[in-house]
Amino acid sequence: MFYSANMAKTITPNQLLGQIGETAVQLRFLTMGFQFDVRSRLEAGIDGIAEVMIEGQPSARMIAVQVKTTESSTYTSEDANGFAYLLRSEDLAYWRGANLPIILVLYRRSDESYYWKEVLGGTGPGERRLRFDKQQDVLDTNAVDRLAALTIPKTGFGYFVPPLGGGEEALVNILPVALPDEVFVTTTAYTAKQATAMLLAAEEPARFDWAIKGSAFWSFHDPRTSSCDQIVDLDQVEAIEVEHLAFHQDLDERNNFAFLLAQTLRHQIRADLGWDKEGRLFYFRARVENESRAYHYQASKKKAEADVVNVVRNKFDAARVEFVRHHAFVPRFELLYDQWFLVINPTYFFTTNGFIPHSYPSALLAGKKRLDKSASLRGQVIMWHRFLTEADRNADDLFAIASTDPRLTFGDPPTVKLPTKVPEDVWGAQKKASDDEESNQELLRFA
């Protein structure tokens, strides 16, 4: 018996590519710790079911998966940041009746890229257009917690899905404060405003690391040894143990002590940091007009450098300065149980040339904050800790400038072991940090 070659069955390249894609996605889910069951050839828009696994145990929490495979084609509007994908109307109509969360997985064979998105989160007419982000929407181990979260019911009390992506050590943005042993108290006949005016008019260097409340004067330094001798009753000066004021039962007295801590800190760092009264923040001073300034410090494991004053110039005209960005932080002193802490909230301060405050700082700040991620904020907290403790680390340096002034000293920021990593996407949409964002384009976008 003879058979014609025309009667032989064939598998088209598209069928073969589709099968390769489904197999590749199945393997990807398995390596991520999920179960993955491929559906039969009768499927009409769902290629497989991924099951959440908790420490190797099936959880009966399912995600429906549709796989789309391409050999090497670029996606719609694809660039370095992302691309768009248009869903088929018939697929979307089929998925709307599902009782499982449904994701679309795009697999490109040429570069072995995997991206995923929940299909009912589209935009445009009929919600058919999905926008993929090449950093946030990668199908890998960093996505397991977001995938597992899809299985939580949208109504009712829901249930808990344990973190699946591994933990990390988080840095708490507080520094324990070591207080001086004593505080000097006395009386004064002047208000804080009157005392400030007198010190500014005096020939001696004025200092403001003190607090006046009513007729009471508090300071960690002896007012008899500075220009403050003009504003206090010298015969009433007394040194008392700091605990009497630091842990006072009265809330107003503790608030007054917190103000004294803030004034003392401001005095300690006045040579390097400026104070913005409106924003109530410290910021790195510029040394020279329209000139950047770097700060070198020891990070967690190696030496680091930060551009703490950054001159941002026009992209098309380098001679034109758009603005100057200064690293800054908002300080707050808090008493937690029997320990005072300095709370550090990293932020930025903006000037036109390093010295003149910018007219529209809030617009610039909002844009910069959108670019900051978890690692960036962690690095800033470490940098501020190193700066605030620099004088103490250099205490044994023969060339360090000696000072008899009592000082606030700071311990290391505490750490907390988190059961899972903080997903970067909770800090806001990812944006490309390009020259455009460091130029006049920043002004336009931030507004």
Order of alpha helices (4+ residues) and beta strands (2+ residues): alpha-beta-beta-beta-beta-alpha-beta-beta-beta-alpha-beta-beta-beta-alpha-beta-beta-beta-alpha-alpha-beta-beta-beta-beta-beta-beta-alpha-alpha-alpha-beta-beta-alpha
